[in-house]
Amino acid sequence: MNVGPGDFAENILIDALDLSSLIVGSKIKLATNAILEITQIGKEDHPSIVSRTFGISLLPSGGLFCKVIKGGKIRKGDSVEII
């Protein structure tokens, strides 16, 4: 399967930051004041979907689902930090 950035309708793509150590409840600061809290990591496939795709998951396993704790304007290239 050949997929690229945005193919799963991501809202925000973060590059050059190791997000593998994050857990549910971790917070990420974007730009100067926007803060997101992780609510879920990855998304489980429904068994019937996996069986229809020859046992291959079509959902990303490492995507982060977040809620906005503090809003703000963000732009491509803004800073990102784990807080």
LOTOR-342818 format. One record per residue (C-alpha): residue in one letter; x, y, z. Coordinates in steps of 0.1 Angstrom, whole numbers. Layout:
! LOTOR-342818
NODE code  east north    up
NODE    A     X     Y     Z
...
This chain:
! LOTOR-342818
NODE code  east north    up
NODE    M     0     0     0
NODE    N    14    34   -10
NODE    V     1    62    12
NODE    G    15    97    20
NODE    P    10   126    43
NODE    G   -27   136    45
NODE    D   -40   104    29
NODE    F   -58    96    62
NODE    A   -73   131    66
NODE    E   -49   142    93
NODE    N   -55   176   108
NODE    I   -19   183   118
NODE    L    13   165   107
NODE    I    43   168   130
NODE    D    78   160   117
NODE    A   112   158   134
NODE    L    98   152   169
NODE    D    99   117   185
NODE    L    63   111   196
NODE    S    68    75   205
NODE    S    73    82   242
NODE    L    39    99   246
NODE    I    10    84   265
NODE    V   -26    93   269
NODE    G   -27   125   289
NODE    S     6   139   275
NODE    K     4   175   262
NODE    I    19   191   231
NODE    K    24   228   226
NODE    L    21   242   191
NODE    A    34   276   181
NODE    T    34   301   210
NODE    N     3   291   228
NODE    A   -19   263   214
NODE    I   -19   232   237
NODE    L   -33   197   228
NODE    E   -38   168   252
NODE    I   -35   133   238
NODE    T   -68   113   243
NODE    Q   -60    82   222
NODE    I   -30    67   204
NODE    G   -37    48   172
NODE    K   -71    34   162
NODE    E   -83    -2   164
NODE    D   -97   -18   133
NODE    H  -131   -34   135
NODE    P  -126   -72   130
NODE    S  -149   -73    99
NODE    I  -129   -46    82
NODE    V   -96   -64    88
NODE    S  -110   -96    74
NODE    R  -122   -78    42
NODE    T   -87   -64    37
NODE    F   -69   -97    38
NODE    G   -59   -92    74
NODE    I   -41   -59    68
NODE    S   -50   -29    89
NODE    L   -59     1    69
NODE    L   -58    24    99
NODE    P   -26    41   111
NODE    S   -14    26   144
NODE    G     6    56   155
NODE    G   -18    85   150
NODE    L   -26   107   179
NODE    F   -61   118   188
NODE    C   -61   150   208
NODE    K   -84   175   224
NODE    V   -77   212   224
NODE    I   -68   225   259
NODE    K   -59   260   247
NODE    G   -66   272   212
NODE    G   -44   294   190
NODE    K   -32   300   155
NODE    I    -8   275   141
NODE    R    10   276   107
NODE    K    32   252    88
NODE    G    67   253   102
NODE    D    57   265   137
NODE    S    75   251   168
NODE    V    62   220   185
NODE    E    72   208   220
NODE    I    62   181   244
NODE    I    52   197   277
